[in-house]
């Protein structure tokens, strides 16, 4: 018998001073049985960073060839494709060909650093790809905030992300490894 996803309900208030985006979101997150709390929270963090009315979680963890988080135009074109972990170059090439912009969030500490050293040169040619590393201590702190029902406040200013709930507050400074080429 296949294991089922665990469902999390999130009330999220975002104040993104960098983009001038201020909005409340009610989200339902499905945590795949193979996904740990930290990875799920990195997905939620990516949502906070890119929040818009058209940004949605997809079935990407269960469905190959589809982003886990994406923003599509009304005509179905992919504006933003968000991937997580240490993707291989072939997969990122495919995503870069299908979307206007691709973001990759790495989060695995030292192994992410090694992955970047091995792949940086190959990924430089993708002009619509940005790569961002979430520091290991931030990922650990995010994992400790997990609850079946979360009420979170997110403030973003000058690249710093302050995330808080009723009992704790953390500051996250994502490290930009590669920016989209102008």
PyMOL commands that set and color helices and strands:
alter all, ss='L'
color gray80, all
select helices_A, chain A and resi 37-50+89-98+110-123+136-144
alter helices_A, ss='H'
color red, helices_A
select strands_A, chain A and resi 6-16+21-31+55-57+69-72+78-84+99-106+129-133+149-157+160-164+169-173+175-178
alter strands_A, ss='S'
color yellow, strands_A
deselect
rebuild
show_as cartoon
